[in-house]
Amino acid sequence: MEPGPAAAGKWADLRTRILSAIVMVAVGAVEIWLGGTAFAALVVALTGVMIWELATMTAPSRRRSPVTLAVGAAAALLAALLLRTDVAALFVAIPSAALILTPRRDRRLAGAYALAIMLAGYGLVDLRQTGGSGAILWLVAVVVASDVLGYFVGRTVGGPKFWPAISPKKTWSGTVAGWVGAALMGLAVVLWTGASWLLVPVSALVAFAGQMGDIAESWIKRRAGVKDASDLIPGHGGVLDRFDALIGAMVFLLGLGLFVPVTGLFGG
């Protein structure tokens, strides 16, 4: 029996979600084998692309400006990673300032999100160096588990919308399921590796931060009147569409690291 139009529509983006999860897991796998300079180069390149997508969405008529901003962002992040001092913060903030100072839609919003992208890029490289492969893989696994479980529960159970004005498809059932999925992933890591039990609630908080990263990008796209950040990934949008949750999760970890030694949660 063929599924009806409503049922088919409910699962219309299932293939995209699955492929998104595969992409994130693949990035984690590549990180295991590469690490070091190669991983940092990958993060710098992806960061530049995401700044390009953000700049293009918020100023579609300025063709050259987004490319210049992307190259500048990649160079700024590279400089910050090489310096590793308080001055590095100035380089991380350069793309944000550039977006605010150039003519575009929602300059402050674009500037804030650019800062989040840059911080996430810096944080991913730093987490790899200080926490090793396990920390990065945990982060990716938590974000993927939250997204996958939240998707299936949200589509199956439905119910009240979480934030309909910005993300019409996101439900409270799916949102909470994402937290549960992330906590279970954290629990699996604890039982498997002997990491701190604090990793369980932290995993749930990371999932929530990832969901906020997803909503932030949805808000920017909605205000820009676009469906996807770009068409770099045929049929599946742009790099931002695939890594928006990881941006939110990593920024949260950076903030948490100001109060708690995050890498210490892994028992290293």
PyMOL commands that set and color helices and strands:
alter all, ss='L'
color gray80, all
select helices_A, chain A and resi 5-10+14-33+36-58+64-83+88-101+107-157+172-193+199-224+239-257+262-266
alter helices_A, ss='H'
color red, helices_A
select strands_A, chain A and resi 161-163+167-171
alter strands_A, ss='S'
color yellow, strands_A
deselect
rebuild
show_as cartoon
